[in-house]
């Protein structure tokens, strides 16, 4: 099965968010900003992130009439990446 472009972008954004979160927590002593996951360990956060990225990716692959709606999850997931980079840079 071939992934469409919104799904590829969503997966890329989620993996970049996961990477910057892991680097910030592991190497710079930052904490998770999401209140739901704040007290969880890093391993549990990774599993949950991968799980819901998979679920949303499956939904994005479903055919429906409004193709522009497929870009919304990627756009919503984008802001945490520069925020994480800013937090890491502010600790340096």
N, C-alpha and C positions, 0 to 999 in steps of 0.2 A: 504494500500500500504506500502510495506516495503522499507525503505531507504537503499541505498547501502553505503558502507564504505566511499567513497570519499565525498558523500553528508553529511554524519554525521560529518566527520572531518571538512568540510567547514563550516557547521552551528556552530559547537563548536568554531572554530577559530574566526568566525565573532562575536559570542556572547562574547568571551573573549576580543576581540578588543573593542566592545561596552562597556563592563564593565570597562576596564582600562581607556578608554576615559572619561567615565562618572565620575569615581572616580577622575581622574586628573583634570577635569574641575570643578567639584562640590566642592571638598575638598581641592585642592591644588592650585587653581587659574591658572591652565594651560589653554592654548587655543588650539583649533583644528588646526592641522598642514596642513590639506587639504585646499587648497586655495578656493575651491568651497564651502566648508561648514563653513569657518572661521567666518563669520558674523552671522550665523544662531543660533537660540536658541537651547538648548539641546533637547527639545521635538521634534522639527522639524528634527534634526539630527537622533534621534532614529527612527522616522517614516521612513525616507529615508533609513536608514541602514536595517531595517526590510523588507522594500519593495524590495530592490535589493537583499537581501539575499534570499528571497522567490523566486524571478525570477530566480536567478542563480541556486538555488536548484531544481527548476522544470526542467531547462535545463539539469542539471547533471543527472536527473533521466531518461532522454530519452535514448533509446538504440541506440548505434552506434558502429562501428567496432573497433575504436581505444580506448580501455578502459583506457590506460595510460594517455590519454588527460584529463580524469576526475579528476586527481590529481592536475592539474595546478592551478585551482582557489584557492585551499587550500594552496598551496605553495606560491602563490602570496599574499594571505591574512595574512600569518604568520609573516612577519617582523614588522608590527606595534605593536604587543603585547610586545615583549621585549623592543622595543623603548619606548613605553608608560611606562613600568615598570621602565626603566632607568630614564626617565624624572621625574617620581614621586619620585624615590629614590634620585635624585639629588636635589630636593626641600627640602627634609627632613633634 
